[in-house]
Amino acid sequence: MVYNKNSLISALIEKGVKILNPSSFEIGEDVNINLISSEDVIIHSGCKIFGKKTLIMQGVKLGSRSPVTIKNCQLGRNVELKGGYFEESTFLDSVNMGDGAEVREGCLLEEEANGAHTVGLKHTILFPFVTLGSIINFCDILMTGGTSRTNHSEVGSSYIHFNYTPNQDKATASLIGDVSHGVMLNQPPIFLGGQGGLVGPSQIGYNTVIAAGIIYRGDCPQGHKLLLGKEPQKEDMDFYPGLYWNIKKRVKNCIEYIANIIALRQWYKMVRSKFYQGSDMEKLLYEGAVEKIEIIFNERVKRFKALSNKMEKSLELYKSIMGNKASVELINQKRELIENIQKIENSSNECLSYSGHKEKRDEFLNNIDATNKDYITVIKNLNEHNLEIGTSWLLSIVEKTRSAILKYLPSFT
C-alpha cells in the first residue's frame, strides 16, 4: 500500500501514538510506521520524522520544549528528545537530550546518557550515564566513566572539543576513558570543567578532573589527576600552512582510537547482541548501534589517510626551513606514513575480524546471562574476576590492532 502524509498520520493515531497537534506534524512518505511503537509514544507540536531507517520504541517523547526533527535515527525505550535536530544516530534506552540539540551522523548514545540544552555532536560515542551540560560542541570523541546516574562522567557547560586544525585536518578524535575498562561500568568518573576545551587528539584517563576554564592540549591516559593546564609561556612563532612540527602524538592517538573502536565493535557483536534477541524492533536498534560504530571506524580511517596525504608537503616544507638542523626521526616518521598508509588501512580492516584472546573471550561470554534482558544490571553484577577477564579480552583486541599498525611505523615506537 502506498501511503501519503495524511494517511500515515491517521494510521499512527489509530494505532495509539499520541500526536498532540496533527496539523503541525510532518512525516516523510518513506517512514515505516510499523517501526513506530504505539505504546506511550508522545509527539508534540511541530515535530518532523523522516527516513526509512527511523525506529521509535515505546515510551519515546519528542519535542516537549521545541520541535524535534529526526531522520534515520533509532530511538530505544523511553528516549526523550526535547528539541532539536537528530540525524543518522542511535539512542539506546532512556537517553535524554535537552532543547536546541544538533546530533549529526554517526552518534551512539548508550543507556541514560544525556545532555542539557544546545549540545552539538557528530561521530560521538557516549557510554552509559555520561552527562553533558549546556552549550557544548563535542564531536569526534568517545567518553566513558562512572557507574550510575549518581556517579557519572560529566562535561561542564560551554565546553568544546577542538577537532579541526589550521592545516584543515580532522585526524583529531579523543578518548575520554577507554573501551576495555569503560564497558564494565566500574570505573571512576571523569570531569571536564565548564568554560573549557580539549584539543584533540587526546587521551584522558579515569578519575581525572580538568579544571574549569582550561584549554587542555595534552594527554593524561594514566588518569587520577587534577589538570590545571599550566604550560610555560611560549613566544609567537612563524606559521607555515601545511607544516607539521610533530606528528608522533597525533598518529599514535589516532591508532589508539581506531583500536578502541574495533574493540567496541566486538563487544557489540559478542556481548550486546545477546540482549537484542527479542522483537524485530530490538534487533533493529542493535543493528543501528553497530552501524554507527562502523561509520565511526570508516571515518577515522578516512581521516588518518587524509593526514598521511599531507605529509609529503609537510616534509618538503620542513626540510626547506630546517636544512641541516632537520630531525632525522621526524623525517623518517613522515616518510613511513607516506609509504605505508595503504598497508595501514588494510591492516585496520583485517583487525575488524579479530575477536580477541580466545580463552578469555569464551570464559567471559560464558558468564553473560542475558535472559532478563537488562544489560546494565547484568554487567554491574559481574564479579571482579569476570570483569578483569572481560577487560583483558578487550585489551587483547586493542593491543593486536595497535601492534598490527605500528609494525609499519617503526619510527613511532
N, C-alpha and C positions, 0 to 999 in steps of 0.2 A: 504494500500500500504506500502511495506517495502522500506525505504529509505536507501541509503548508504551515506557516507560523501559527495561525489561529487555531487550527485543529490540534497542533502539538500542545499549545497552552491548554486547550479544553481537555485533552487527554490526560495531561498532568494533574489538572484539578480533579478530574473524575477519579483518578487513582489515589487521591488523597494528599497530594502535595499542596501546601498552604502558600499560594501566591497572593500576597496581600493586595496588590494593585495590578491585576492582569493587563490593563490597558497600557501600563508603563513598562511591562516586561518584554524583553526581546530574546528570541531563541532562534538559533540557526536551523535550517532545514536538515542539516547533516547530523544533528544531535539525535542520539538513540535514546528515546525516553525510557526504554527498558533498563537503561543503566542509571536511572534516577530513582532512588528509593521513594516509596510512598510513606515511610514511617518517620514522622516528626521532622520532616524537611520543611523549612520556612524560608521563603524568598521574598525579600522586602522590595519596596518600590524602586524602579529604575535599573534593576539588575539585567545583565545580559549573559547568555550562555551560548557558547559556540563549540564546534569541534566534535568529530565522530568518536574521539577517544575520551570524551568527557565522562567521568564517573562520579556520581554523588550518592554516598551511602547514608544510612539512617541517622537522624539527629543533626544533620548539617543545617547551619543557619548562615544565610548570605545577606549582607547589606543592612545590618541593623543601624548603622550610623550614616552611611552614604552608599550610593550604588556600587555594586560589585560586578566586574566583568571577568568571566573565566573562559579560557579557550584551551581545549585539550588538556585539562587537568584531571587528576584523580584525587577525590576527597574521601578520606576514611570516615569512620563513625564519629559523630559529634564534633566535627571540624566547624569552627566558626571564623568566617572571613567577614570582618565588619565593614570594610570599604576599600576599594582599590582595584587594581588590575593584576590578574594572575594568568600566566600562560605556560603551557608545556612543563608543568611541575606536579609533584606528587606530595600529598599531605596525609600522613598517617593519623591514626585515631587521636582526637582531642587536641589537634593543633589549633592555635588561636592567633589571629593576626588583626591588629588594630586598623583604624581608618587610614586611608591615604597610602596603602602599601602598593609597591610595584615589584612583583615577583615574576621575573622573566624566565626564559627557558632553562631547563636543566637543574632545577632546585629539588631537593628532597628534604622535607622536614619530618622528622620522626616524632613519636608519641609525645604529646604535651609540650613540644617546642612552641615558642610563642614570641610575638613581637608587639610592641606598642605602636603608636601611630607613626606614619611616614617612614617606613622601612623599605629600602631598595635591595633586592637580592638578584643574583644571576649565577648559575653554576655553583650554588651554595648548598652545603650539607650541614644540617643541624641535628645532632643526636638528641635523644630524649631529654626533656626538661630544659634545654638551653633556652635562655631568655634574652631577648634583645630589647633595649629601651627605645626611645623615640628619636626620630630624625637620624637614621643610621644608613650608611651605604656599606654593604657587607658582601660584595661579590667575590667570587673565586676563592672560597675559603671552606674549610671543614672544621667544625668546632664540636668538641665533646666535653665531658667532665660533669661531675655531680651524680647524685644518687636518687634524687626525688625532686618534687616541686618545691620543697622547702630547703633543699641543699643542691643548688644548681649552678652551672656556669652562667655568667651574665656579662653582657656588653652594655656599658653605660650610654646614656643618651648623647647624641651628637658625636658619634664615633664613625671613623672612616677606615676601611681597609684600602690602602693605596695600591691599586693593581694595574696601573698604566704608567710607563716610564717616559722620560723625554725622548728616548730612542724609539718610541712607538712600539713598545714591547709589552706583551702580557704573559710572559712566562713567569708569573708572579704569585701563583696560588700559595696560600699559607695554611699550615697545620696548627690548629689550636687544640692541643691534646694529640691523640693518635687513635687509629682504629683498633689495634690489637688489645689495648687496655680499655679504651673507651666503651667498646661494645659490652663489656662485662658490668657496666653500670655500678662500679665500685670505686671510682677514682675521685679524689678531691676536686672541687670546682676550680675554675679559672675565672678571674675577674679582670675585665678590661675597663679601666676607669673612663668616665664620661669626658666629653670635650677633648678627646684624644684621637690617636690613629696608629695604625700599624703599617709599616712599609713592607710589602711583600716582595719576594717570597720569604717567609719567616717560619720558624718553628718555636712554639711556646709549650712548655711542659705543664703538668698538673700542679695545683696548689701555687700558681703564680698570680701575682697581682701586678698589673701595670697601673701606676698611679694616675689619677685624673689629670687631664691637661697635658699628657706626654705624647709626643710622636716618637714611637719606638722603632728603631731601624735595625735591630739586631736579632739574635736567636737566643733562646733560653730553653733548649729541649729538656734539660735536667729538671726544670721546674723548681718549686719551693723557694721562690724569690719574690721580694718586693722590688720591682724595677722602677727606678726613678728617672731613667733616661738621661742621666748625666753623661755628657761627652765633652772632650776637650774642644774649646772653641777653634774652629777651622777658618782659615783665611779664604776669601773668594779665590776662585781659580778659573782658568780659561775653560770654556765648554766647546767640545768638538762633537757635533752631531754624528752619531754612528759609532763613536768610540766607547768601548768597554774597558775600563781600567782593571777590572777584576771580575772574573766570571765563575770562580770556583764555588762560592757560596750559592750563587743563583742556580747553577747546574745541579749541584748536589741536593738542594732543596726541591728542585723540580723532580728529580729522580725519586726522592723520598715520598713526595706527594703521589706520584704515579703508583709507586709500590703500595701505598696505603689504600688507594682506590681499588687496586687489584685484590687486595685482601678483603676489602669491604664487599666486593662483588662475590667472592667465595663465601663470605659469611651469609649473604642473602641466599645464595644458591644452596648452601648446605644446612643452614640453621633457620633463617627466616622463612624459608619455603615451607617448613613443617607447620607453620601457624596459618597458612593460607590455603588449606586443602578442602575448605567447605564449599561455600557458594561460588557461583561464577563471578560475583562482584568482588569477593575476597581475592580470587585468583587474578583478576584484572588490576586490583590495587597493588598486589605484589609485582605483577609484570610491569606496571608503571614505575615502581620504585627501581627495579633492576634496569629499566630503560634509562632512567635518569643517571644512574651510576655509569652506564656505558656512554651516555652523552658526555659526561664529565671526563671520562677516560680519553675519549677521542679528542675532546677539546684540549686537554693537557698535552697529548702527544703532538697535536697540531701546533700548539704554541711553542713547544720545545723545538720542533723542526724550524719554525719561523725564527727562533733565536739563533739556531745554528746557521741559518741563511744570512744572518747579519755579521757573522764572524769574519768573512773574507774582507769586507770593507773595514771592519774594526782592526783587523790585523795589519792591513796596509797603512791605515792612519797611525796606528801605534808605532810601527817601525819607522815611519817617516818623522814622527815627532821625537821619539826617544833615541833613535840612532844606535850608537854603541852601548847606550845605557839600558836598552830594552831587556826585559826579563825573559830569559830562555824558557822558564817554566810557563809563563803566560802565553808565549808564542806557541809552545807545544800544546797547551790546553786548547787554544783556538784551532789549531790545525787538526787535532784529534776530533774535535766536534764537527768541523767541516767534512772531514774524510769519512767519518763513521756514522753519520746521522741515520742513514738508511738501515744500517745494521742495528742501530739502537731502536729504531721504530719496529723492525722485525722482531727483535728480542722482546720488546714490550708486549707485542701482540702474542708471542709464544707464551709468555708468562701468564696470560689470561687463563690458560687452561691448566695451570699448575694448582693443584688443590692442597698443597702443603704436606707436612710430615705425616705419613700415613697412619702410624700407630697412635700418635697424639690426636690426630683428627678423629679417628674411629673411636678412641676412648672417650673423647669429649662428646661426640654425637650420640653415643650410646646412653649418655646421661641427660639428654634433652627429651623431656616428656611434654609433647605439645597437645596432649589430649584435652586440656582445659582451655586451650586457645589464647591464654593470657601471656603474651610474650614477656612483658615486663616482670610479672610475678615469677615466671619460670627462671629467667636469668638471675633475678635477685635472690632466689632460693638455692642457687648452686653453692656447694661448699667450696672452701678455699682451695682444695686440691683441684677440683674441676675447673675453677676459674683460672688457676695457674696453667693447667694443661691447655685450656682453650686459648689463652693468651700466647702460650708458647707455639701452639699450632699456627696461629695467625702470623706471629713473628717469623716463622719459617717461610711464609709466603713473601713477606716484606724483604727478608734477607736474601731470598733466592732472586727476587726481581732486582734488588739493588746490585748484587754481585754480577748478575747477567748483563746489566747495562754497563757497570763500571769496568768490566773487562775490556771494553772498547775505549776506555778513557783512563789509561794508566797514570797520566799526569795529575789526575784529580784525587788519587787515593793517598 
